[in-house]
Amino acid sequence: MLLKVFGKNPSGDELKKVEASPNYQDKGFKNLMLTNLMENVSMFPILWKFMNKPKNTVPPKPLPSVKTNLKSLPDGATVIVWFGHSSYLIKINGKHILVDPVFSGHASPFSFSAKSFPGTDVYAVEDFPEIDVLIISHDHYDHLDYETVKKLMPKTKLICTSLGVASHLNYWGIDNEKIKEFDWWNNYELPGDMQLTALPARHFSGRTFVRNKTLWSSFALTTKQCSLFIGADSGYGDHFKLINEKFGSFDIAILECGQYNTAWHDIHMLPEETVQACIDLNAKVLMPVHWGKFSISLHPWDEPVKRLLSKANELKVKVTTPMIGEPVIAGSSYPGKNWWML
């Protein structure tokens, strides 16, 4: 636990700041609604299943991708480039915003576990332009990757993250002057005439066995021309309707779809619930993420997108399903090939 990769929970002045949050109660952050973190689940059967995963949790061959020049994305549009799981680059109002990047090849503290699927590691830190804003939604390994963040620092101007996560970043040598922390409903004016607002999610945090010492968030990124919902990790709940009531509709909702299980249903949506969350948010287009790169659950690797598309077709929700590296352009280009049919 002394390895740098595990990070460090808030202490001192950072702990005082965390404890002052209305979302921090009884020595930890709380969700808006009662949330079960597997307290009623026997761990031994789950561990046994993870040690004996079916072969279909991993693709049968390398995944296809598109190698886009990230340094020359169009200036006059809102462009999203997905890198698998929950990592994606947004170019909006001429600024580059990178969300939850994981380019180390694994979504765990150790390189031998939760390895990325063959074909998904086609982008590296060297491929990126200068990053105006790095958004870290919460401190789990598949969203806050120590190796990637350290490599990105020379080209990153600002980090926006959830309350308490700065403790990990400070421990890794990143100065507080480069970090902006958010509690839910906090907003901040970004360069390029943009607003970033932290919003509730239904999840949890922790890089060790100690949970909920740092906050988890979704985000709204808005300009005069476009509004994006950055969903991060979340179970389904009333907070999606609450966000819509307080914040309005979205042009694109980027929502998790994958790594679900009935044992942890409260903290990861089922694909059908992802579609309903998009409806609750009143978003024009749904972009499913949190799938297609790592197997950190027990379902077939391509089941999330198949279930989601079936429900979206039933409820007439527009979905975009880009390949890794294939640009999505708001209001113009929404890739929709069934590229996972290998």
Secondary structure, DSSP 8 states (H G I E B T S, - for coil): --SGGG-----HHHHHHHHTSTTEETTEE--SS----STTS-HHHHHHHHHT--GGGS-SS---B----GGG--TTS-EEEE-STT-EEEEETTEEEEES---SSBSSSSTTSSB--TT-----GGG---BSEEEE---STTTS-HHHHHHHGGGB--EEEETTTHHHHHHTT--GGGEEEE-TT-EEEETTTEEEEEE--S----SSS---SS---EEEEE-SS-EEEE--S----THHHHHHHHH--EEEEEEE-SS--GGGTTTS--HHHHHHHHHHHTEEEEEEES-SS---SSS-TTHHHHHHHHHHHHHT--B----BT--EETTTB-----TT--
